[in-house]
Amino acid sequence: MKYKSNNTLFFAIVIAMVVVFVLVLLYVLGGDGNDTSDPQIEAGIAYLEALEQKDPADVQAVRKQIHQARLEAQRDALLKQLEDGTIDPFSLFKDFAIMGDSRAVGFWYHKFLDKGRCIADGGHTIRDITANINSTL
């Protein structure tokens, strides 16, 4: 029994040494993770360092401008598609539901939206919203 115990201990030590050797090798070959030889990485680091020097309110204003520019670009692309007829306007409503009276019923009646997306009935008013919401839940 002592022979098996010594054998097991020996293999455990060998496995531990192999694991440590592999980890050291990976660390040495992989560097310290701060390799900035790539120009994009250098530019990114420079950008982040420049942001660190700015007032947070200014950074937030720049982020807001970038976001606004993206939204405007998306809007312009969508308007171009609508104008040249490559997109159906009602396809933009695939994630929407409409609630209302007989005018809202027209959206599913004329097959602009699925009936399940129109929570409406003739004669409904604002007072019927609670009942309509509860009926769809």
N, C-alpha and C positions, 0 to 999 in steps of 0.2 A: 504494500500500500504506500510506503514511503517513496518507492521508486516512481509511482504515478504522480505523487505530489511534487517531487523535485522536477519531473518532466514538465508538468503544468506550469510551474513557476518559471522554468527556463523559457518556455514558449511565450509566456506573458511578457517577460522582460524583452525578448527578441522582438515581439510585436510592438511593444512600447517604443523601443529604439527605432524601429522602422518608421513608425508614425512621426516621431520627433524629427528624424532625418528628412522625411518627405516635407514636413511643415517648414523646416529651415530652408530646404531647397526651394520650395515655392516662394518663400519670403525673399530669398536672395535673387532668384530669377525674376520675380514679379516686381521688384523694387518696393518702394515705400508707399506707392499709390499716388505720389505727387509728381508724376512724370508730366512735364508741361512741354514736351517737345512738339506736340501737335499745335499748329497755329490757332485752331478753333478753341482748344482748351486755354491757350494763353489769352486769346481775346475774351473768352468767358470770364476768366479770373480777373482780367483788367476791368471788365465791365462791373463785376461784383464789387471789386475794391473801390471803384469810382462811386458806386451806389452807397457804400458804407460811409462815404464822406458827405453825402447829401442829407438834407433835412427829410425826415419821413413823409412830411406833407408833400414835398416836391416829388418824391418817388411815387407817391400815390397818385399825384396829378398826371405824371407821365404814364403810369399804368392805365389810368382812366382814358387818356388820349389814345393809347395803343388799342385798348378795347373798343373805343368809339370808332377808330379807323377800321378795325376788323368788321364791326357791325355795318358800317357804311359800305364797305366793299361787298359784303354778303348781300345787302339790300340792293346795291347797284347791279350785281350779277343776277339776282332774282328778278328785278324790274326788266332787265334786258331779255331774260327768258320769257317773261310775260308778254312783253311787247312784240317779240318775234314769233310768238305762238308755240314755242317749244315746250311750254309747261301749261297745264290746265290750272286755272286759278283755284278751282275747288279741290285740287289735290293738296293744296296748302292747308286744308282744314282736316286732314286725316287724324290729327291728335286733339281735335276740339269736340266739344258738345255744345249744342245750342238749346236754350231754354226760352220758352215764350208762349205766345198765343198762336192764332191761326196763321199769321205771317211766318212764324218759325216752322210750322207744320209744312209749309211750302218747300222748305229745304229738303225734306225727305220725300215729299210727294212728287216733286219734280226731279228726284234722284240726284240731287247735289250732294247729299249726305245720307249715310245709312240711317234707317229708322231708329236704331239703337242709340244714335248720337243726337237725336232730337227729342228733348224732353219738353213736349209741347202739346197743346190741345186747343181747339177753338174756344174762345171766350175766356181763356185764362188771363189772370192779371198778376200783379206783383204779389198779391196776397196768397197766391197758389204756389209760391216757390217752395215753402217748407214741405208741403205735401208732395210736390214733385221730386224734391231731393230725397225724401224718405222713401218714395216708391222705387227709386233707382238703386238704393243701397242694398 
